[in-house]
Amino acid sequence: MANNATLFATATLLSLVVSCAAPKVVLEQRDSTVIHIKDSIRFRDSLVLVPVPEGVDKAKLPDTDTSFLQTSVAESEAFVKDGVLHHSLRNKSEAVIPIRITIPERIRTEERGLTRYLKQVERIEVEKELSRWQRFLQGLGWTALIAVVLWIINKVRQLVV
């Protein structure tokens, strides 16, 4: 009989311990992607080769001199015929003039990163009155607990005496 009483007391104590649980804490997780965009403009010097347009210019002058001139951009020819100076000036079609210009360059930099937010969510208990049925069950539980404790005390006294 003492063995049954110990078994019953252990089962009762174990059921009381198991029924008392701490509130559950939940972690709420939210991820977001962050993008940092940086725009900037850099100026770069450059040489641009601009072609010289082809053109012809002639002049007639009375003189006794004959001339032939040539540069990287143009050719000139002058001669005297019948007492008149004939002079022609012609640009070379393949001639180009280097011009220094500043070119703006747009630079776009993107940095992507993942940001993780953790928020701890706790259960908040709201006090509310118990229904009649719940109060009855609670009273019945206390009565049963007191009865079990008195029964155990009675069995222990009987074993000692």
C-alpha positions as YAML, in Angstrom:
chain: A
units: angstrom
residues:
- id: 1
  name: MET
  ca: [0.00, 0.00, 0.00]
- id: 2
  name: ALA
  ca: [2.87, 2.38, 0.81]
- id: 3
  name: ASN
  ca: [4.27, 1.69, -2.65]
- id: 4
  name: ASN
  ca: [0.98, 2.75, -4.28]
- id: 5
  name: ALA
  ca: [0.89, 5.92, -2.21]
- id: 6
  name: THR
  ca: [4.42, 6.87, -3.28]
- id: 7
  name: LEU
  ca: [3.56, 6.18, -6.88]
- id: 8
  name: PHE
  ca: [0.41, 8.29, -6.67]
- id: 9
  name: ALA
  ca: [2.24, 11.17, -4.95]
- id: 10
  name: THR
  ca: [4.99, 11.09, -7.57]
- id: 11
  name: ALA
  ca: [2.45, 11.09, -10.42]
- id: 12
  name: THR
  ca: [0.56, 14.00, -8.86]
- id: 13
  name: LEU
  ca: [3.72, 16.03, -8.30]
- id: 14
  name: LEU
  ca: [4.92, 15.30, -11.84]
- id: 15
  name: SER
  ca: [1.58, 16.39, -13.36]
- id: 16
  name: LEU
  ca: [1.73, 19.65, -11.38]
- id: 17
  name: VAL
  ca: [5.27, 20.38, -12.58]
- id: 18
  name: VAL
  ca: [4.45, 19.58, -16.22]
- id: 19
  name: SER
  ca: [1.31, 21.74, -16.24]
- id: 20
  name: CYS
  ca: [3.26, 24.88, -15.20]
- id: 21
  name: ALA
  ca: [4.92, 26.23, -18.33]
- id: 22
  name: ALA
  ca: [6.70, 29.52, -18.98]
- id: 23
  name: PRO
  ca: [5.30, 31.82, -21.67]
- id: 24
  name: LYS
  ca: [6.73, 31.20, -25.09]
- id: 25
  name: VAL
  ca: [9.00, 33.92, -26.53]
- id: 26
  name: VAL
  ca: [8.97, 34.26, -30.31]
- id: 27
  name: LEU
  ca: [11.56, 36.07, -32.42]
- id: 28
  name: GLU
  ca: [10.09, 37.93, -35.35]
- id: 29
  name: GLN
  ca: [12.55, 38.22, -38.24]
- id: 30
  name: ARG
  ca: [12.36, 40.69, -41.10]
- id: 31
  name: ASP
  ca: [14.95, 40.99, -43.85]
- id: 32
  name: SER
  ca: [15.38, 43.96, -46.14]
- id: 33
  name: THR
  ca: [17.79, 44.66, -48.95]
- id: 34
  name: VAL
  ca: [19.50, 48.04, -48.87]
- id: 35
  name: ILE
  ca: [20.85, 49.54, -52.08]
- id: 36
  name: HIS
  ca: [23.18, 52.54, -51.96]
- id: 37
  name: ILE
  ca: [23.49, 54.26, -55.34]
- id: 38
  name: LYS
  ca: [26.20, 56.85, -55.84]
- id: 39
  name: ASP
  ca: [26.26, 58.91, -59.04]
- id: 40
  name: SER
  ca: [29.24, 61.08, -59.91]
- id: 41
  name: ILE
  ca: [30.62, 62.85, -62.95]
- id: 42
  name: ARG
  ca: [34.30, 62.80, -63.88]
- id: 43
  name: PHE
  ca: [35.73, 65.07, -66.56]
- id: 44
  name: ARG
  ca: [38.35, 63.62, -68.89]
- id: 45
  name: ASP
  ca: [40.54, 65.56, -71.33]
- id: 46
  name: SER
  ca: [40.72, 64.18, -74.82]
- id: 47
  name: LEU
  ca: [41.98, 65.09, -78.28]
- id: 48
  name: VAL
  ca: [39.48, 64.99, -81.11]
- id: 49
  name: LEU
  ca: [40.68, 65.04, -84.70]
- id: 50
  name: VAL
  ca: [38.42, 67.32, -86.73]
- id: 51
  name: PRO
  ca: [38.71, 67.03, -90.53]
- id: 52
  name: VAL
  ca: [39.30, 70.27, -92.43]
- id: 53
  name: PRO
  ca: [36.70, 70.77, -95.13]
- id: 54
  name: GLU
  ca: [38.01, 70.76, -98.66]
- id: 55
  name: GLY
  ca: [37.94, 74.18, -100.36]
- id: 56
  name: VAL
  ca: [39.44, 75.94, -103.40]
- id: 57
  name: ASP
  ca: [40.47, 79.60, -103.71]
- id: 58
  name: LYS
  ca: [42.02, 81.22, -106.82]
- id: 59
  name: ALA
  ca: [43.53, 84.63, -107.46]
- id: 60
  name: LYS
  ca: [44.86, 86.31, -110.68]
- id: 61
  name: LEU
  ca: [47.57, 88.96, -110.24]
- id: 62
  name: PRO
  ca: [49.94, 90.53, -112.80]
- id: 63
  name: ASP
  ca: [53.47, 89.61, -111.66]
- id: 64
  name: THR
  ca: [56.59, 87.81, -112.86]
- id: 65
  name: ASP
  ca: [57.10, 85.46, -109.87]
- id: 66
  name: THR
  ca: [56.09, 81.76, -109.79]
- id: 67
  name: SER
  ca: [55.35, 80.00, -106.51]
- id: 68
  name: PHE
  ca: [54.37, 76.52, -105.25]
- id: 69
  name: LEU
  ca: [53.62, 76.11, -101.52]
- id: 70
  name: GLN
  ca: [52.54, 73.06, -99.54]
- id: 71
  name: THR
  ca: [51.68, 72.58, -95.83]
- id: 72
  name: SER
  ca: [50.12, 69.75, -93.85]
- id: 73
  name: VAL
  ca: [46.71, 71.31, -94.35]
- id: 74
  name: ALA
  ca: [46.82, 72.97, -97.80]
- id: 75
  name: GLU
  ca: [48.59, 73.22, -101.16]
- id: 76
  name: SER
  ca: [49.22, 76.42, -103.05]
- id: 77
  name: GLU
  ca: [50.27, 76.82, -106.68]
- id: 78
  name: ALA
  ca: [51.03, 80.12, -108.37]
- id: 79
  name: PHE
  ca: [52.29, 80.75, -111.91]
- id: 80
  name: VAL
  ca: [52.47, 83.55, -114.43]
- id: 81
  name: LYS
  ca: [50.80, 83.17, -117.80]
- id: 82
  name: ASP
  ca: [50.43, 86.01, -120.29]
- id: 83
  name: GLY
  ca: [51.64, 88.50, -117.69]
- id: 84
  name: VAL
  ca: [49.01, 87.46, -115.11]
- id: 85
  name: LEU
  ca: [49.75, 85.54, -111.88]
- id: 86
  name: HIS
  ca: [47.47, 82.55, -111.44]
- id: 87
  name: HIS
  ca: [47.33, 81.34, -107.83]
- id: 88
  name: SER
  ca: [45.31, 78.35, -106.49]
- id: 89
  name: LEU
  ca: [45.02, 77.31, -102.89]
- id: 90
  name: ARG
  ca: [43.53, 73.89, -102.00]
- id: 91
  name: ASN
  ca: [42.99, 72.18, -98.65]
- id: 92
  name: LYS
  ca: [44.03, 68.55, -98.47]
- id: 93
  name: SER
  ca: [41.03, 66.28, -97.99]
- id: 94
  name: GLU
  ca: [42.80, 63.99, -95.50]
- id: 95
  name: ALA
  ca: [43.97, 66.89, -93.31]
- id: 96
  name: VAL
  ca: [42.68, 66.94, -89.72]
- id: 97
  name: ILE
  ca: [43.08, 69.45, -86.90]
- id: 98
  name: PRO
  ca: [43.53, 68.13, -83.32]
- id: 99
  name: ILE
  ca: [41.21, 69.90, -80.84]
- id: 100
  name: ARG
  ca: [41.43, 69.40, -77.06]
- id: 101
  name: ILE
  ca: [38.02, 68.93, -75.41]
- id: 102
  name: THR
  ca: [36.75, 67.91, -71.97]
- id: 103
  name: ILE
  ca: [34.41, 64.91, -71.95]
- id: 104
  name: PRO
  ca: [32.11, 64.31, -68.94]
- id: 105
  name: GLU
  ca: [31.82, 60.66, -67.83]
- id: 106
  name: ARG
  ca: [28.98, 59.50, -65.63]
- id: 107
  name: ILE
  ca: [30.00, 56.96, -62.99]
- id: 108
  name: ARG
  ca: [27.30, 54.97, -61.16]
- id: 109
  name: THR
  ca: [28.22, 52.81, -58.19]
- id: 110
  name: GLU
  ca: [25.75, 50.41, -56.55]
- id: 111
  name: GLU
  ca: [26.31, 48.71, -53.23]
- id: 112
  name: ARG
  ca: [23.82, 46.08, -52.14]
- id: 113
  name: GLY
  ca: [23.53, 44.79, -48.63]
- id: 114
  name: LEU
  ca: [21.18, 42.63, -46.62]
- id: 115
  name: THR
  ca: [19.96, 44.02, -43.33]
- id: 116
  name: ARG
  ca: [18.34, 41.63, -40.91]
- id: 117
  name: TYR
  ca: [16.06, 42.94, -38.18]
- id: 118
  name: LEU
  ca: [15.21, 40.73, -35.22]
- id: 119
  name: LYS
  ca: [12.40, 41.72, -32.91]
- id: 120
  name: GLN
  ca: [11.58, 39.82, -29.77]
- id: 121
  name: VAL
  ca: [7.86, 39.31, -29.33]
- id: 122
  name: GLU
  ca: [6.70, 38.48, -25.84]
- id: 123
  name: ARG
  ca: [3.36, 37.16, -24.83]
- id: 124
  name: ILE
  ca: [1.52, 39.72, -22.73]
- id: 125
  name: GLU
  ca: [-1.07, 38.26, -20.45]
- id: 126
  name: VAL
  ca: [-4.31, 40.16, -20.13]
- id: 127
  name: GLU
  ca: [-6.19, 39.71, -16.91]
- id: 128
  name: LYS
  ca: [-9.71, 38.48, -17.47]
- id: 129
  name: GLU
  ca: [-12.32, 37.08, -15.14]
- id: 130
  name: LEU
  ca: [-12.72, 33.33, -15.12]
- id: 131
  name: SER
  ca: [-16.02, 31.82, -16.15]
- id: 132
  name: ARG
  ca: [-18.09, 29.91, -13.57]
- id: 133
  name: TRP
  ca: [-16.98, 26.59, -15.02]
- id: 134
  name: GLN
  ca: [-13.31, 27.58, -14.81]
- id: 135
  name: ARG
  ca: [-13.72, 28.73, -11.19]
- id: 136
  name: PHE
  ca: [-15.45, 25.43, -10.35]
- id: 137
  name: LEU
  ca: [-12.61, 23.41, -11.90]
- id: 138
  name: GLN
  ca: [-10.02, 25.53, -10.09]
- id: 139
  name: GLY
  ca: [-11.77, 24.98, -6.75]
- id: 140
  name: LEU
  ca: [-12.06, 21.27, -7.50]
- id: 141
  name: GLY
  ca: [-8.32, 21.13, -8.21]
- id: 142
  name: TRP
  ca: [-7.42, 22.85, -4.95]
- id: 143
  name: THR
  ca: [-9.76, 20.52, -3.06]
- id: 144
  name: ALA
  ca: [-8.18, 17.47, -4.74]
- id: 145
  name: LEU
  ca: [-4.67, 18.78, -3.99]
- id: 146
  name: ILE
  ca: [-5.49, 19.32, -0.31]
- id: 147
  name: ALA
  ca: [-7.10, 15.88, -0.15]
- id: 148
  name: VAL
  ca: [-3.99, 14.24, -1.67]
- id: 149
  name: VAL
  ca: [-1.66, 16.07, 0.74]
- id: 150
  name: LEU
  ca: [-3.82, 15.06, 3.76]
- id: 151
  name: TRP
  ca: [-3.96, 11.47, 2.51]
- id: 152
  name: ILE
  ca: [-0.13, 11.37, 2.16]
- id: 153
  name: ILE
  ca: [0.30, 12.83, 5.65]
- id: 154
  name: ASN
  ca: [-2.12, 10.22, 7.02]
- id: 155
  name: LYS
  ca: [-0.20, 7.35, 5.32]
- id: 156
  name: VAL
  ca: [3.12, 8.63, 6.58]
- id: 157
  name: ARG
  ca: [1.72, 8.75, 10.17]
- id: 158
  name: GLN
  ca: [0.44, 5.22, 9.85]
- id: 159
  name: LEU
  ca: [3.88, 3.99, 8.74]
- id: 160
  name: VAL
  ca: [5.64, 5.77, 11.56]
- id: 161
  name: VAL
  ca: [3.28, 4.47, 14.29]
...
